[in-house]
Amino acid sequence: MWRQRNRTTIKYSIYKTSFKCSQLISRIYRILLGEEDMPTSERSVFFNNKSYTDKVYNKAIDDMIKDKNR
């Protein structure tokens, strides 16, 4: 906890994230901003192609990567 709750000034508690969590958040932001590609290896969770939803996600990711490279 970074700051304790203070009832008199109506300030809520603020929590600090762990190092691993902050690294994960920054990687997600880099992917969303287009600075880093989404992982497309066979080990990736999205690229199993077990269901129709997986195939739709894979197609969307491939299209997103193609649009970024143009």
Buried (B, 14 or more C-beta within 10 A) or exposed (E): EEEEEEEEEEEEEEEEEEEEEEEEEEEEEEBEEEEEEBEEEEEEEBBEEEEEEBEEBBEEBEEBEEEEEE
